[in-house]
Amino acid sequence: YMHRKLEDATMSVALVLGTPHLFITFTMDVFCTEVMQELVPGQTPYDRPDIIARVYWQKYKAFIHEIEQDNIFGKMIARVSTVEFQKRGAPHTHTLIWIKDFECTPSNIDNIISAEIPPRGEEGTPQRTLHDMVTEKMIHGPCSTGWACWKKDGCGCDKGFPFEFSATTDIGEGYYPQYRRRSPEDGGNTGTTKSGIAVDNRSVVPYNAYLLLKYRCHINVQFVVSVASIKYLFKYNFKGEDLLTVGTLNVDDEVDAYITKRYISSISAVWNIFEFNMQEVKPPVTQLTLHLENDQYTTYQNSNDDVTEALERNKCTQLTQYFLANAYGHDNADDYLKALELCYEDMPIHYRYNTEVKPPIWTKRIVRGDPDVLRGIGRMPLLTPNNGDVYFARCLLKHRRGASSFQALRTVDGILHPTYQSACVALHYIEDDFLWIETMREACKIKMPRALRDLFGSIIFHCHPSDKLNLFQLFEDNMLDDFRHTHTKQGLPANTALALARNQLLVYLNDFFRQFKETNASYGLPMPDANLTQLDMQNELDPNASEYYSNNIRLIETNLEQKAFFEEMQK
């Protein structure tokens, strides 16, 4: 379920609309007035998960209304939201927002987001309230050893706090901008937390002043810069329930047993009992059926259904009716002329699948309101070449328009091809590696690096692309991203982290091919560097080996004369 929601967000909304503009984390304050005034003496907020759930649901709806209807950030054209629950139970929401015609400039970002402590102001004024809210709700740390955010190697906070001072907002190349954080010497303000610790702008979590003043809880607002960050944001949104490892002590003094189970807090349970939404995607995404001819899914009840009736009832699918709509278009039916211009995945943008009539048909949408706002988005399931001919049928449906039958889909230049794969060959989708490049590019939008490595290996071994090295070079960065991230978090220099990550990628692919008694060299791909592999093994033994890495990577990168000089000096 979560994986389908992830595909809805990345393969549909993000592919159609591009990078979202804002990423907002809205956290419930369980000690807010609305909750506390409903408790009886002796109760704590966590004694009444029903109250917490209802209050947060009302606040969440008001928050979404301001974004969607009041357009506080500008005209919203799409949104993806998901609700999560902390280990202690407090709910929080991650929301990604697309804004119509938003111009990405430092001044526009500063108008929405602040990462600075505001002036203190007079007692009782909104300015003082905002100052107090920022110092109470929006300060990170100061963190140190023992905090959950502290890196295992002891090299600092994995969230990047405290940030460097900055006189202006710099959009840069990262996932988020480098927000303006002025130093006290440059006019920045300072403050004191509830625990009496003096802080400055380096420790401020980015926020929106209006939302913070209205809801008076932790609301982190980030501007999304990089297209590369999309799948990681969505993965975080749809990662699923928390897990908990439980140990059982064996009284017979044998080996302890550990089990990992899903952790559900009382507030999470109540939230589901009340049937409040856990995820929302707008515009709605339709997962389109995908099958070969006479190969559609059929559902029936063993006890009551006649098999023949069940087959007849499931005969019509979104795909077969898409072909029918194109047939009507070829017959000059006014409502279906538009269908001839559309690929299969584009149908839900202009048509809705009407199941209220029998058989179901695609009905043209009646557009009310802003015509630029999408009413629906369609997507086919993501497949790989291992799925067989249906994979090639999917490729044809993504690019061919106006097909009125399965046979028409396989017809190229008047020739009916026996398989969808041969039709792809006739369209030159395979010989120039177009199909494999498109498959990898689409997978990069949603799949994590390990899945990309497996997909790449499968394409190389099973599909025999014509230029294997070029395919590797096109998607090398995507496949090694997790390795590079791990080394970067260890504090290694960027070039060192990249060199080690690339070698790990080559080791992984080489191990993949070895199960088929092949190696990277068998396909013209680079082989792993044994020296770098040895460095990686050293890192597994010593997690604080960043200095070891840096020194040895420089040695490996030296030329022959430099290496000879180094060895002579060692003697």
C-alpha positions in Angstrom: 0.0 0.0 0.0 2.7 2.4 1.0 4.7 1.5 -2.1 1.7 2.3 -4.3 1.3 5.6 -2.6 5.0 6.3 -3.2 4.6 5.6 -6.9 1.5 7.8 -7.0 3.5 10.7 -5.7 6.8 10.2 -7.6 5.7 8.6 -10.9 2.7 10.7 -11.3 2.6 14.1 -9.5 6.3 14.7 -9.6 6.8 13.5 -13.1 3.9 15.7 -14.4 4.6 18.8 -12.3 8.3 18.5 -11.5 9.9 19.4 -8.2 7.6 20.5 -5.3 8.2 23.9 -3.9 7.6 23.6 -0.2 8.2 20.7 2.3 6.3 21.4 5.6 6.5 19.4 8.8 3.6 20.2 11.1 4.0 18.7 14.6 1.3 18.4 17.3 1.9 20.2 20.6 0.1 17.8 23.0 0.2 20.4 25.7 -1.7 23.0 23.7 -4.7 24.8 25.3 -7.3 22.9 23.2 -6.1 19.6 24.7 -5.3 20.7 28.3 -8.7 22.3 28.8 -10.4 19.0 28.1 -8.5 17.0 30.7 -9.8 16.2 34.2 -7.5 16.7 37.2 -4.7 14.1 37.4 -4.8 13.3 33.6 -2.0 13.9 31.2 -2.5 14.4 27.4 -1.3 10.9 26.7 -4.1 9.5 28.9 -6.5 10.8 26.3 -5.3 9.8 22.8 -8.8 10.4 21.5 -8.6 14.1 22.4 -5.1 14.5 20.9 -6.2 12.8 17.6 -9.4 15.0 17.3 -7.6 18.2 18.1 -4.8 17.5 15.6 -7.2 16.5 12.9 -9.1 19.8 13.2 -5.8 21.8 13.2 -4.5 19.8 10.2 -7.7 20.5 8.2 -7.5 24.2 9.0 -3.9 24.2 8.0 -4.7 22.5 4.7 -7.6 24.8 4.0 -5.3 27.8 4.3 -3.0 26.3 1.8 -5.6 25.1 -0.7 -8.4 27.6 -0.4 -6.8 30.7 1.1 -3.7 30.3 -1.0 -1.4 31.7 1.7 1.7 30.8 -0.3 0.2 31.3 -3.8 -2.1 29.2 -6.0 -1.6 25.6 -4.9 -1.8 23.2 -7.9 -0.8 19.9 -6.1 -0.2 18.5 -2.7 1.0 15.3 -1.1 0.5 14.8 2.7 1.1 11.9 5.1 0.5 11.6 8.9 3.1 9.9 11.1 3.3 9.3 14.9 6.4 9.6 17.1 7.4 6.9 19.4 5.8 8.8 22.3 2.7 9.1 20.1 2.4 12.8 19.1 1.2 13.1 15.4 3.0 15.1 12.8 2.4 15.7 9.1 4.7 15.9 6.2 3.3 18.0 3.3 4.8 18.6 -0.1 3.3 21.6 -2.0 3.4 22.7 -5.6 2.7 26.4 -6.2 1.6 27.8 -9.6 4.1 30.1 -11.3 6.4 30.3 -8.2 9.6 32.2 -9.1 12.5 30.7 -7.2 14.5 33.7 -6.0 16.2 34.4 -2.7 13.8 37.3 -2.0 10.7 35.1 -2.7 12.1 32.4 -0.4 12.8 35.0 2.3 9.2 36.2 2.0 7.9 32.7 3.0 10.7 31.2 5.1 12.8 32.6 7.9 15.8 30.9 9.7 16.4 33.8 12.1 15.3 34.8 15.6 13.0 37.8 15.3 13.4 41.0 17.4 12.1 40.6 21.0 9.5 43.4 20.9 7.4 44.8 23.7 5.6 42.5 26.2 2.2 41.5 25.0 2.8 42.4 21.3 2.7 39.9 18.4 6.4 40.5 17.9 7.2 39.3 21.4 5.0 36.3 20.9 6.8 35.4 17.7 10.1 35.8 19.4 9.1 33.5 22.3 7.6 30.9 19.9 10.9 30.8 17.9 13.1 30.4 20.9 10.7 27.8 22.5 9.6 25.7 19.4 12.1 26.3 16.6 15.6 26.0 18.1 17.6 22.8 17.5 19.9 21.8 20.3 22.4 22.8 21.2 23.1 19.1 20.6 26.0 17.0 21.7 27.1 13.4 22.4 24.1 11.3 23.4 21.6 13.1 21.3 19.8 11.0 18.6 21.0 13.4 15.9 24.6 13.1 16.9 26.8 11.2 14.3 28.1 7.9 15.4 31.6 9.0 14.6 31.2 12.0 16.9 31.8 14.5 14.1 28.7 16.6 14.9 25.0 16.8 14.2 23.7 14.9 11.3 21.1 17.6 10.6 24.0 20.1 10.0 23.4 22.3 13.1 24.7 24.7 14.0 24.8 26.2 10.4 27.2 28.8 9.3 26.2 32.5 9.4 25.0 33.8 6.1 24.1 37.4 5.2 21.8 36.3 2.3 19.9 33.3 1.2 21.8 31.2 -1.3 19.8 28.7 -3.4 22.8 26.6 -4.2 22.9 23.0 -5.4 21.7 21.1 -2.3 18.4 19.7 -1.3 17.5 22.9 0.5 18.8 26.5 0.2 21.3 28.0 2.6 18.9 30.4 4.3 19.8 33.8 5.6 21.2 33.6 9.1 22.8 36.9 10.0 25.4 37.1 12.7 24.9 39.4 15.7 27.7 41.6 14.2 25.6 41.7 10.9 22.3 42.7 12.6 21.1 39.2 13.6 19.2 38.7 16.9 19.9 36.3 19.7 17.7 34.7 22.3 17.4 32.4 25.3 15.7 29.0 25.3 13.4 27.9 28.1 16.3 26.1 29.7 18.3 29.3 29.8 20.7 28.6 27.0 21.8 31.5 24.8 21.3 30.8 21.1 21.8 32.7 17.8 20.5 32.2 14.2 22.8 29.3 13.5 20.5 27.0 15.5 17.1 28.1 14.1 14.9 25.6 12.3 13.4 27.3 9.2 9.8 28.4 9.8 7.0 30.5 8.5 6.1 33.4 10.9 2.3 33.3 10.1 1.9 29.6 10.6 4.0 29.6 13.8 2.0 32.4 15.3 -1.3 30.9 14.4 -0.7 27.2 15.4 2.0 27.8 18.1 3.7 24.5 17.5 6.8 23.2 15.7 6.2 23.8 12.0 9.3 23.4 9.9 9.0 25.0 6.4 11.6 24.1 3.8 12.0 25.2 0.2 12.9 22.3 -2.1 15.7 23.0 -4.6 17.0 19.8 -6.1 15.1 17.4 -8.4 17.3 14.7 -7.0 15.8 15.1 -3.6 12.2 14.2 -4.7 12.3 10.5 -4.2 14.0 10.8 -0.8 11.4 13.2 0.4 8.6 10.9 -0.8 10.4 7.9 0.6 10.4 9.6 4.0 6.7 10.4 3.6 5.7 6.9 2.8 8.2 4.8 4.7 5.4 3.1 6.7 5.0 2.3 10.4 7.8 2.4 13.0 9.4 -0.9 14.0 10.4 -2.0 17.5 12.8 -4.7 18.5 11.8 -6.6 21.6 14.1 -8.9 23.6 12.9 -11.9 25.6 15.1 -13.2 28.5 15.4 -16.9 28.6 15.3 -18.2 32.2 17.2 -21.3 31.1 20.2 -19.1 30.4 20.1 -19.8 26.7 20.5 -17.4 23.9 18.2 -14.4 24.2 15.5 -14.2 21.5 14.7 -10.9 19.7 11.7 -10.2 17.5 11.0 -7.1 15.4 7.4 -6.0 15.3 5.4 -3.1 14.1 5.0 -0.4 16.7 1.6 1.3 16.9 1.0 4.0 19.5 -2.3 4.6 21.2 -2.8 7.8 19.3 -2.1 6.0 16.0 -4.6 3.4 16.9 -7.3 5.9 17.7 -6.5 7.9 14.5 -7.2 4.8 12.5 -10.4 3.9 14.5 -11.7 7.4 13.7 -10.9 6.8 10.1 -8.9 10.0 9.7 -6.8 10.2 6.5 -3.3 8.9 6.8 -2.2 10.0 3.3 -3.6 12.4 0.8 -2.5 13.0 -2.8 -4.1 15.8 -4.9 -4.9 15.8 -7.7 -6.0 12.2 -7.3 -3.9 9.5 -9.1 -5.5 6.7 -11.0 -3.5 3.5 -11.2 -4.4 2.3 -14.7 -4.8 -1.4 -15.5 -2.1 -3.0 -17.6 -2.4 -6.4 -19.2 -2.0 -8.3 -22.4 -5.0 -9.2 -24.6 -7.5 -11.5 -22.7 -5.1 -11.5 -19.7 -7.0 -9.1 -17.4 -7.5 -9.9 -13.7 -10.8 -11.5 -12.8 -12.3 -11.6 -9.3 -15.1 -13.8 -8.2 -16.5 -15.5 -5.1 -16.1 -19.3 -5.1 -19.5 -19.9 -3.5 -21.8 -17.5 -5.3 -20.3 -16.6 -8.7 -20.6 -18.4 -11.9 -17.2 -18.3 -13.6 -18.6 -17.4 -17.0 -20.5 -14.4 -15.5 -17.4 -13.3 -13.6 -15.3 -13.4 -16.8 -17.9 -11.3 -18.6 -18.1 -8.9 -15.7 -14.4 -8.3 -15.7 -14.0 -8.2 -19.5 -13.9 -4.4 -19.7 -10.9 -2.6 -18.2 -9.5 0.9 -18.3 -7.2 -0.3 -21.1 -9.8 -2.0 -23.2 -12.1 1.1 -22.9 -9.2 3.4 -23.8 -9.0 1.4 -27.0 -12.7 1.9 -27.4 -12.5 5.6 -26.8 -9.9 5.8 -29.6 -12.2 3.8 -31.9 -14.9 6.3 -31.2 -12.4 9.1 -32.0 -11.6 7.5 -35.3 -15.3 7.5 -36.1 -15.3 11.3 -35.4 -17.3 11.2 -32.2 -16.9 14.7 -30.8 -16.3 13.7 -27.2 -13.5 11.3 -28.2 -11.5 13.3 -30.7 -9.3 14.5 -27.9 -8.5 10.9 -26.9 -6.7 10.4 -30.2 -4.1 12.9 -29.1 -3.5 11.2 -25.7 -1.2 8.4 -24.6 -2.8 6.0 -22.1 -1.4 7.6 -19.0 -2.7 11.0 -20.1 -6.4 9.9 -20.2 -7.3 10.7 -16.6 -6.2 14.3 -17.1 -9.0 14.9 -19.6 -11.4 12.0 -19.0 -12.7 10.1 -16.0 -13.4 6.4 -15.9 -17.1 6.2 -15.4 -18.1 2.9 -13.6 -21.7 4.0 -13.0 -22.7 2.9 -16.5 -22.4 -0.7 -17.8 -20.1 -1.3 -19.4 -17.8 1.4 -18.0 -16.5 4.1 -20.3 -14.1 7.0 -20.3 -16.2 10.2 -20.0 -14.9 13.6 -20.9 -14.2 15.8 -17.8 -16.3 18.9 -17.2 -13.9 21.6 -16.2 -15.0 24.0 -13.6 -12.9 26.6 -11.9 -9.2 27.2 -12.7 -8.5 25.3 -16.0 -4.8 25.1 -15.1 -5.4 22.9 -12.0 -5.2 19.2 -12.8 -8.3 17.1 -12.0 -6.6 13.8 -12.2 -3.3 12.0 -13.2 -2.8 8.5 -14.4 0.0 6.0 -14.1 0.8 2.5 -15.2 2.6 0.2 -12.8 6.4 0.2 -13.0 7.7 -2.9 -14.7 11.1 -4.3 -15.7 12.2 -6.5 -18.7 11.8 -9.5 -16.5 8.0 -9.1 -16.7 8.1 -10.2 -20.3 6.0 -8.9 -23.2 3.7 -6.8 -21.0 6.8 -4.7 -20.3 7.1 -3.9 -24.0 3.3 -3.3 -24.3 3.7 -0.7 -21.5 6.5 1.0 -23.5 4.2 1.2 -26.6 1.3 2.6 -24.5 3.6 5.3 -23.1 4.5 6.6 -26.5 1.9 5.7 -29.1 -1.4 7.6 -29.5 -4.7 6.6 -31.1 -4.4 2.8 -30.8 -7.9 1.3 -31.0 -7.0 -2.3 -30.2 -4.2 -4.6 -29.0 -3.5 -5.4 -32.7 -3.3 -1.7 -33.6 -0.8 -1.2 -30.8 1.5 -3.8 -32.4 1.1 -2.4 -35.9 4.0 -0.4 -37.2 4.0 1.1 -40.8 1.0 -1.2 -41.7 2.7 -4.4 -40.5 1.1 -6.3 -37.6 3.9 -7.6 -35.4 3.5 -10.9 -33.5 4.8 -9.5 -30.2 5.0 -6.1 -28.5 8.8 -6.6 -28.3 9.1 -7.0 -32.1 7.0 -3.8 -32.5 9.4 -2.0 -30.2 12.3 -3.3 -32.4 10.5 -2.0 -35.5 10.2 1.5 -33.8 14.0 1.4 -33.0 13.3 1.6 -29.3 15.8 -1.2 -28.6 18.7 -1.0 -31.0 19.7 2.5 -29.9 19.1 1.6 -26.2 16.2 4.1 -26.0 14.0 1.6 -24.1 16.7 0.7 -21.5 17.6 4.4 -21.0 14.0 5.3 -20.4 13.5 2.3 -18.1 16.4 3.4 -15.9 15.5 7.1 -16.1 11.9 6.3 -14.9 13.2 4.0 -12.2 15.6 6.7 -10.9 12.5 8.8 -10.0 11.3 6.3 -7.5 13.7 3.4 -6.9 16.4 3.5 -4.2 20.0 3.0 -5.4 20.1 -0.7 -4.5 17.1 -1.4 -6.6 18.6 0.6 -9.4 21.8 -1.5 -9.3 19.7 -4.7 -9.5 17.7 -3.3 -12.4 20.8 -2.2 -14.3 22.4 -5.7 -13.8 19.3 -7.3 -15.1 19.2 -5.1 -18.2 22.9 -5.8 -18.9 22.6 -9.6 -18.5 19.1 -10.2 -20.0 18.6 -7.5 -22.6 22.1 -6.9 -24.0 22.0 -3.1 -24.7 24.3 -2.1 -27.5 26.3 0.5 -25.5 26.7 -0.9 -22.0 29.4 1.4 -20.8 27.3 4.5 -21.9 24.3 3.2 -20.0 26.5 2.7 -16.9 27.9 6.2 -17.2 24.5 7.8 -17.6 23.2 6.3 -14.3 26.4 5.8 -12.3 25.6 8.7 -10.0 22.1 7.4 -9.2 23.3 3.9 -8.5 26.1 4.9 -6.1 24.1 7.6 -4.2 23.6 5.7 -1.0 27.3 4.7 -0.8 28.4 8.3 -1.3 25.9 9.5 1.3 27.3 7.0 3.8 30.9 8.1 3.2 30.0 11.8 3.3 28.3 11.4 6.7 31.5 9.9 7.9 33.2 13.3 7.3 35.2 12.3 4.2 36.1 14.8 1.5 33.7 14.9 -1.5 36.3 13.4 -3.9 37.2 10.7 -1.5 33.6 9.8 -0.8 32.9 9.7 -4.6 35.9 7.4 -5.3 35.0 4.9 -2.6 31.3 5.0 -3.6 32.1 4.3 -7.2 34.3 1.4 -6.3 31.6 0.0 -4.0 29.2 0.2 -7.0 31.7 -1.7 -9.2 32.1 -4.4 -6.5 28.3 -4.7 -6.2 27.8 -5.1 -10.0 30.7 -7.5 -10.2 29.2 -9.7 -7.5 25.8 -9.5 -9.3 27.4 -10.8 -12.5 29.5 -13.5 -10.7 26.3 -15.4 -9.9 26.1 -16.0 -13.7 29.8 -16.8 -13.9 30.6 -13.4 -15.5 32.3 -10.2 -14.3 32.1 -6.5 -15.1 34.9 -7.0 -17.7 32.6 -9.5 -19.6 30.4 -6.6 -20.5 33.1 -3.9 -21.0 32.5 -2.3 -17.6 35.3 -1.2 -15.2 36.5 -3.6 -12.6 36.8 -2.7 -8.9 40.0 -1.2 -7.6 41.5 -3.7 -5.1 43.2 -0.9 -3.2 39.9 1.0 -2.7 38.2 -2.3 -1.7 40.8 -2.8 1.0 40.1 0.8 2.3 36.5 0.0 2.5 37.2 -3.1 4.6 39.3 -0.9 6.9 36.4 1.4 7.4 34.2 -1.5 8.5 36.7 -2.3 11.2 37.3 1.3 12.2 34.2 3.6 11.9 36.4 6.6 12.7 38.7 6.0 9.8 38.2 9.3 7.9 41.8 10.4 8.3 43.0 6.9 7.2 40.7 7.2 4.1 42.0 10.7 3.2 45.7 9.8 3.5 45.4 6.5 1.6 43.1 7.9 -1.2 45.8 10.6 -1.9 48.4 7.8 -2.1 46.3 5.8 -4.6 45.8 9.0 -6.7 49.6 9.7 -6.9 51.5 9.2 -10.1 54.4 6.8 -10.3 57.2 9.3 -9.5 55.2 10.6 -6.5 54.6 7.1 -5.2 58.3 6.2 -5.5 59.2 9.3 -3.6 56.6 8.5 -0.9 58.0 4.9 -0.5 61.6 6.2 -0.3 60.6 8.6 2.4 58.9 5.8 4.3 62.2 3.9 4.3 
